[in-house]
Amino acid sequence: MHEKESNPRPNSPGAQSPIISRARRAFTLVELLVVIAIIGILIALLLPAVQAAREAARCMRCTNNLKQLGQALHAYHDAYNAFPTGSGRRDPRDPNNNEGLRTAIIGWTARLLPCMEQMQLYDQIDWEREPGNSGANVLVMGTDLPFVHCPSARDVERPKANYAPTNYVACQGVSGRGFSWFKPEGLFMIAEYRKINDVIDGTSHTMALSECLIGEPWVKRYGSDTAGWNACLAGTAPPVSSNNTSGPRSFSWFYTVQMSVWSYSARLPPNDFLTANHEPEIWSNFGFFAARSSHPGGVNVAMADGSVQFVVDEIDIDVWRASATVAGGEVVGF
């Protein structure tokens, strides 16, 4: 008989595999830096896309705000057979100092409150109080309204602490004049109403509302200094470092004491860079204030038919101005 082998064969069921010792290799510094660089590149590529998607969503919300306001304008017209006045102020030519409107210097946004499901706030307004920014109106004028804020606009402190601001302003035409005896061409005036029948150019070709930046740019009152405000429009006026009037841009949706608060003029193109430091006000009822927004490349505009369009900064200035008039005889479109 053969003797049993003392050690089983390596391939036999009872055999034990030899232990193989292998050291695990870690990332080298170069490899780690390459991975970090790749991740950085991917983030750099992805971040603009995320930001663009977010801005698109914000711009859509802004569009919806303007659509609501445009629909409210038509609901108001259905109720009163006219669009609201831009600012309810007294007409200085009237010998009785009363133009027939409630004259508490309250503007178009406040008049739309019932059409924006804000009847409770509307009922608190004292329309007879002069000048309108005191008494019972103090609570109203300080109330923030979500539908008058563009989501893309940066958060700013209130230019005037007691007033809730707005990013949406009304088109007063091209010439920068407010009272009807100045013959303004836009849909909104001071102390006067427009009707749909007045919009001879067509409601789909006539601007009603657009955007502005709260408190920006500064406003300087030039008065009768024609050379001064012409220099401002040309971008050659010396810069200013503070607001020169009592009414910064759009400081209140309620109290429309000055045109810089509630309106814009198509005399200036959207986001006009020549007046980026300050815009000229001649008097409280006469001035040039551009439509401005925080959206890249343009502004949202609500037309008189209630539709909303995005208008680029590079729009032909003649088309822009023609769209601001109610009866200029032009047939234009963005």
C-alpha positions as CSV (number, residue, x, y, z in Angstrom):
1,M,0.0,0.0,0.0
2,H,1.1,3.4,-0.8
3,E,1.5,5.9,2.0
4,K,-0.9,8.8,2.1
5,E,0.5,12.0,0.8
6,S,1.2,14.3,3.7
7,N,-0.1,17.4,1.9
8,P,-3.1,17.5,-0.3
9,R,-2.8,18.6,-3.8
10,P,-3.3,22.2,-4.4
11,N,-6.3,21.6,-6.6
12,S,-8.0,19.2,-4.2
13,P,-11.1,20.2,-2.4
14,G,-9.3,20.5,0.9
15,A,-6.5,22.6,-0.4
16,Q,-5.9,26.1,0.8
17,S,-5.1,28.8,-1.7
18,P,-1.9,30.6,-1.1
19,I,-2.3,34.1,0.4
20,I,-1.5,36.8,-2.2
21,S,-0.7,40.2,-0.6
22,R,-1.5,43.1,-2.8
23,A,-1.2,46.8,-1.7
24,R,-4.1,49.0,-2.8
25,R,-2.9,51.9,-4.9
26,A,-4.3,55.4,-3.9
27,F,-5.1,58.4,-6.2
28,T,-2.0,60.3,-7.1
29,L,-2.0,64.1,-6.6
30,V,-2.2,64.6,-10.4
31,E,-5.2,62.3,-10.7
32,L,-7.0,64.1,-7.8
33,L,-6.4,67.5,-9.4
34,V,-7.7,66.2,-12.8
35,V,-10.9,64.9,-11.1
36,I,-11.4,68.2,-9.3
37,A,-10.8,70.1,-12.6
38,I,-13.4,68.0,-14.4
39,I,-15.9,68.5,-11.7
40,G,-15.2,72.3,-11.8
41,I,-15.7,72.3,-15.5
42,L,-19.0,70.4,-15.2
43,I,-20.2,72.8,-12.6
44,A,-19.2,75.8,-14.7
45,L,-21.1,74.4,-17.6
46,L,-24.2,73.5,-15.6
47,L,-24.4,76.7,-13.5
48,P,-25.3,79.1,-16.3
49,A,-28.0,76.6,-17.5
50,V,-29.5,76.5,-14.0
51,Q,-29.4,80.3,-13.7
52,A,-30.9,80.7,-17.2
53,A,-33.7,78.3,-16.2
54,R,-34.4,80.2,-13.0
55,E,-34.4,83.5,-14.8
56,A,-36.8,82.1,-17.4
57,A,-39.1,81.0,-14.6
58,R,-38.9,84.5,-12.9
59,C,-39.6,86.2,-16.3
60,M,-42.6,84.0,-16.7
61,R,-43.9,85.0,-13.3
62,C,-43.3,88.6,-14.2
63,T,-45.3,88.0,-17.5
64,N,-48.1,86.6,-15.5
65,N,-48.2,89.6,-13.2
66,L,-48.5,91.9,-16.1
67,K,-51.2,89.7,-17.7
68,Q,-53.2,90.0,-14.5
69,L,-52.8,93.7,-14.5
70,G,-53.7,93.9,-18.2
71,Q,-56.9,91.9,-17.5
72,A,-57.7,94.1,-14.6
73,L,-57.4,97.2,-16.9
74,H,-60.1,95.6,-19.1
75,A,-62.3,94.7,-16.1
76,Y,-62.0,98.3,-15.0
77,H,-63.0,99.5,-18.4
78,D,-66.0,97.2,-18.5
79,A,-67.1,98.7,-15.2
80,Y,-66.4,102.4,-15.9
81,N,-66.3,102.5,-19.7
82,A,-62.7,103.9,-19.4
83,F,-59.2,102.9,-18.4
84,P,-58.1,104.4,-15.0
85,T,-56.3,107.7,-14.8
86,G,-52.6,107.5,-14.3
87,S,-52.7,109.9,-11.3
88,G,-55.7,111.5,-9.7
89,R,-54.4,115.1,-9.4
90,R,-56.0,118.5,-9.7
91,D,-55.9,120.3,-13.0
92,P,-54.2,123.7,-12.3
93,R,-56.1,125.3,-15.2
94,D,-59.5,124.6,-13.6
95,P,-60.8,127.9,-12.1
96,N,-62.5,125.9,-9.4
97,N,-59.3,123.8,-8.8
98,N,-61.4,120.7,-9.3
99,E,-61.2,118.5,-12.4
100,G,-64.1,116.3,-11.4
101,L,-62.0,113.4,-10.2
102,R,-61.3,112.3,-6.6
103,T,-58.0,114.1,-6.2
104,A,-56.1,112.4,-3.5
105,I,-53.1,111.9,-5.8
106,I,-53.8,108.2,-5.9
107,G,-52.8,106.3,-9.0
108,W,-53.9,103.6,-11.5
109,T,-52.8,100.6,-9.5
110,A,-55.0,101.5,-6.5
111,R,-58.0,101.9,-8.8
112,L,-57.5,98.3,-10.1
113,L,-57.6,96.7,-6.6
114,P,-61.2,95.5,-6.9
115,C,-60.2,93.7,-10.1
116,M,-57.3,92.1,-8.4
117,E,-59.3,90.5,-5.6
118,Q,-58.2,93.2,-3.2
119,M,-61.6,94.7,-2.4
120,Q,-60.9,94.7,1.4
121,L,-57.9,96.9,0.9
122,Y,-59.7,99.1,-1.7
123,D,-62.5,99.8,0.8
124,Q,-60.0,101.2,3.3
125,I,-58.9,104.0,0.9
126,D,-60.0,107.6,1.7
127,W,-60.3,109.0,-1.8
128,E,-61.2,112.5,-0.6
129,R,-58.2,113.0,1.6
130,E,-55.8,115.6,0.3
131,P,-53.0,114.9,-0.5
132,G,-53.9,111.3,0.1
133,N,-50.8,110.0,1.9
134,S,-52.1,110.4,5.5
135,G,-54.9,109.4,7.8
136,A,-56.7,106.2,6.9
137,N,-54.5,105.8,3.8
138,V,-51.3,105.3,5.8
139,L,-52.0,101.6,6.3
140,V,-53.0,101.1,2.7
141,M,-50.0,102.8,1.1
142,G,-47.6,100.7,3.2
143,T,-49.2,97.4,2.2
144,D,-46.9,95.3,-0.1
145,L,-48.7,93.8,-3.0
146,P,-47.1,90.6,-4.5
147,F,-48.5,91.2,-8.0
148,V,-46.7,94.5,-8.4
149,H,-43.2,93.1,-7.9
150,C,-41.1,91.5,-10.6
151,P,-39.5,88.3,-9.3
152,S,-36.2,89.1,-11.1
153,A,-35.8,92.5,-9.5
154,R,-33.3,92.6,-6.7
155,D,-34.5,93.1,-3.2
156,V,-34.1,96.7,-2.2
157,E,-35.0,98.8,0.8
158,R,-38.0,101.0,0.3
159,P,-36.9,104.3,-1.2
160,K,-39.5,105.8,1.2
161,A,-40.1,103.7,4.3
162,N,-43.8,104.4,4.6
163,Y,-44.6,103.5,1.0
164,A,-44.8,100.0,-0.6
165,P,-43.1,100.2,-4.0
166,T,-43.8,98.6,-7.4
167,N,-42.0,97.5,-10.5
168,Y,-44.8,98.2,-12.9
169,V,-45.5,101.5,-14.5
170,A,-47.9,102.9,-17.0
171,C,-47.1,104.3,-20.5
172,Q,-47.6,108.0,-20.8
173,G,-46.5,108.3,-24.4
174,V,-43.4,109.9,-25.8
175,S,-43.4,113.6,-25.1
176,G,-43.1,113.1,-21.3
177,R,-46.2,115.2,-20.5
178,G,-48.9,114.3,-18.1
179,F,-51.9,116.7,-18.2
180,S,-54.3,116.5,-21.1
181,W,-53.7,120.1,-22.2
182,F,-50.1,119.1,-23.0
183,K,-51.6,116.6,-25.4
184,P,-49.9,113.5,-24.2
185,E,-50.0,110.6,-26.7
186,G,-50.0,107.6,-24.3
187,L,-52.8,105.5,-22.8
188,F,-52.4,107.1,-19.3
189,M,-52.6,110.7,-18.3
190,I,-53.0,112.8,-15.1
191,A,-56.6,113.5,-14.1
192,E,-58.0,112.2,-17.4
193,Y,-59.3,108.9,-18.7
194,R,-58.7,107.1,-22.0
195,K,-61.3,104.8,-23.5
196,I,-60.7,101.9,-25.9
197,N,-62.2,104.1,-28.7
198,D,-59.3,106.5,-28.2
199,V,-56.8,103.8,-29.1
200,I,-57.1,104.3,-32.8
201,D,-53.8,102.5,-33.5
202,G,-55.3,99.3,-32.1
203,T,-55.0,97.9,-28.7
204,S,-52.6,95.1,-29.8
205,H,-50.2,97.8,-31.2
206,T,-50.3,100.1,-28.2
207,M,-48.4,99.8,-25.0
208,A,-50.1,100.0,-21.6
209,L,-47.7,98.9,-18.9
210,S,-44.0,98.0,-18.6
211,E,-41.4,97.6,-15.9
212,C,-39.0,99.9,-13.9
213,L,-36.4,99.5,-11.2
214,I,-37.4,100.7,-7.8
215,G,-35.5,103.8,-6.9
216,E,-33.2,103.6,-9.9
217,P,-31.8,105.5,-11.6
218,W,-31.8,108.8,-9.7
219,V,-34.2,111.5,-10.8
220,K,-33.0,115.1,-11.2
221,R,-35.4,118.0,-11.6
222,Y,-34.1,120.4,-14.3
223,G,-37.1,122.7,-14.4
224,S,-36.9,125.1,-17.2
225,D,-33.2,124.3,-17.8
226,T,-33.7,122.9,-21.3
227,A,-30.0,122.6,-22.0
228,G,-29.6,120.6,-18.8
229,W,-32.2,118.0,-19.4
230,N,-31.2,117.7,-23.1
231,A,-27.7,117.0,-21.9
232,C,-29.1,114.3,-19.5
233,L,-30.9,112.6,-22.3
234,A,-27.7,112.6,-24.4
235,G,-25.7,111.1,-21.5
236,T,-23.4,114.2,-21.2
237,A,-24.8,115.7,-18.1
238,P,-22.6,115.6,-14.9
239,P,-23.6,112.6,-12.8
240,V,-25.5,113.0,-9.6
241,S,-25.1,111.0,-6.4
242,S,-28.6,111.4,-4.9
243,N,-32.2,111.8,-5.8
244,N,-33.0,115.5,-6.6
245,T,-36.8,115.3,-6.2
246,S,-39.3,114.2,-3.6
247,G,-40.2,111.1,-5.7
248,P,-37.7,108.4,-6.5
249,R,-38.7,106.0,-9.3
250,S,-41.7,103.9,-8.4
251,F,-41.4,104.4,-4.7
252,S,-45.2,103.8,-4.3
253,W,-47.9,101.9,-6.1
254,F,-50.4,104.1,-4.3
255,Y,-49.3,107.7,-4.0
256,T,-48.6,109.0,-7.5
257,V,-47.4,112.5,-6.6
258,Q,-44.9,112.6,-9.5
259,M,-44.7,111.0,-13.0
260,S,-41.4,109.3,-12.1
261,V,-43.4,107.2,-9.6
262,W,-46.1,105.8,-11.9
263,S,-45.1,106.1,-15.5
264,Y,-42.5,105.6,-18.2
265,S,-41.9,107.4,-21.5
266,A,-40.9,105.8,-24.8
267,R,-38.7,108.9,-25.5
268,L,-36.0,106.6,-24.0
269,P,-35.4,103.1,-25.2
270,P,-35.7,100.1,-22.8
271,N,-32.9,100.1,-20.2
272,D,-31.5,103.2,-21.7
273,F,-27.8,103.4,-20.8
274,L,-27.3,107.1,-21.5
275,T,-29.5,107.9,-18.5
276,A,-28.3,105.1,-16.3
277,N,-27.0,107.6,-13.7
278,H,-30.1,109.8,-13.6
279,E,-33.2,110.7,-15.6
280,P,-34.6,114.2,-16.1
281,E,-37.7,115.5,-14.6
282,I,-38.8,119.0,-15.8
283,W,-41.8,119.4,-13.4
284,S,-43.8,116.9,-11.4
285,N,-46.0,116.4,-14.5
286,F,-43.3,116.4,-17.1
287,G,-40.3,114.2,-17.5
288,F,-38.6,111.3,-19.3
289,F,-38.3,108.0,-17.5
290,A,-37.3,104.7,-19.3
291,A,-38.8,101.3,-19.0
292,R,-36.2,99.2,-17.1
293,S,-36.0,95.7,-15.8
294,S,-33.6,93.1,-14.3
295,H,-34.3,90.7,-17.1
296,P,-31.3,90.2,-19.4
297,G,-31.7,92.0,-22.7
298,G,-35.1,93.7,-22.4
299,V,-38.3,94.4,-20.6
300,N,-41.8,92.9,-20.4
301,V,-44.6,95.0,-21.8
302,A,-48.3,94.6,-21.4
303,M,-50.2,95.8,-24.5
304,A,-53.6,97.6,-24.3
305,D,-55.3,94.4,-25.4
306,G,-54.0,92.6,-22.3
307,S,-51.3,90.5,-24.1
308,V,-47.7,90.6,-22.8
309,Q,-44.5,90.7,-25.0
310,F,-40.8,90.7,-24.2
311,V,-39.2,93.7,-25.9
312,V,-35.4,93.7,-26.5
313,D,-33.2,96.6,-25.6
314,E,-32.1,96.9,-29.3
315,I,-35.6,97.5,-30.6
316,D,-35.9,100.1,-33.3
317,I,-36.5,103.3,-31.5
318,D,-39.1,104.5,-34.0
319,V,-41.1,101.2,-33.5
320,W,-40.8,101.6,-29.7
321,R,-42.1,105.2,-29.8
322,A,-44.8,104.4,-32.2
323,S,-46.1,101.7,-29.9
324,A,-46.4,104.2,-27.1
325,T,-49.0,106.3,-28.9
326,V,-52.7,105.7,-29.0
327,A,-53.5,107.6,-32.2
328,G,-50.2,108.2,-34.0
329,G,-51.4,106.5,-37.2
330,E,-48.7,103.9,-37.2
331,V,-49.3,100.2,-37.7
332,V,-46.3,98.6,-35.9
333,G,-45.6,95.5,-34.0
334,F,-42.8,94.1,-31.9
